[in-house]
Amino acid sequence: VATLAPAFVYHPSYHLNIGEHVFPAAKFRLIAERLERDGLCAQNHLLLPDPATREQLLLAHTPAWVNALLDGTIRYEQVLKLEIPYSQPMVRAFCHHAGGSILAADQALKQGRAFNIGGGFHHAFAAHGEGFCAINDIAVAIRVLQQQGRISRAMVIDTDVHHGNGTASIFHADRSVFTLSIHQENNYPYTKPPSDLDVPLEDGVGDQEYLQHLAAALRYAFDTFQPDLIAYVAGSDPYCQDKLGGLNLSIEGMRQRDTLVIQAATARNIPIFVTLAGGYAANLDDTITLHTNTAHVLSAPA
Ligand SMILES: [Zn+2]
């Protein structure tokens, strides 16, 4: 694995077209702009993904769910569970996020590190979507690279404050993919299909305790499983001022979280790609800062 600068992946279509919503769909564009301002990546160096194809989506999702989304035959109760309004632009956006994670995974294999300024929709199951997640871009990307014969084994390290239920479910019987979720136990989703390693945390856990649990989980995971590729699901919602999270991490604690995960990959010379997942800080600017800090750590992991 070379040590080039990370590749950054983004598409204007990432905006989910969901109107006024607790999910800040503007964050994708705002992070892309902040990355340029911080000198991490000029806008004209961002890699533009193609939308994931129907065939690619079918590697992680059932035909019934893919058809319901793409053909507009989704049922009312399926939209309710999704908790975002259904539209063709919304579906198109999720296809672009999945294409972005495929491209980021591809770039990680080529140059070691890549950052999708989107993706991380870990609540999407094979046969339904929920919790603002229609398509599980993480699972689609891993399955595409496996099908291409470019990786055998992958590890998902999910540090979003919410359990990675969709990803855990999709890979439950798949021994080629190790799933790790460190999350607030007393929070959505209330039914949590088992990951290969779950680290449930009490309400209000702060920096020091969180980082101890994460470091121990990473040691166990890499003692147990040697992946060819790591998908880092870097939700910014463990942050103390998150509206949907109940953990108590500071901005500096979140940066140390990123450092632990990214160093675990780079120290072992394992390609890693980042997806954003959730982030609902009371102040949107904090959400942009937290996700951008992940990109800073990825760019200079030493
Ligand atoms: Zn979340």
Residues whose N, C-alpha, C, O or C-beta is under 5 A from the ligand:
A	BS01	ZN	D160 V161 H162 G235 D237 G278
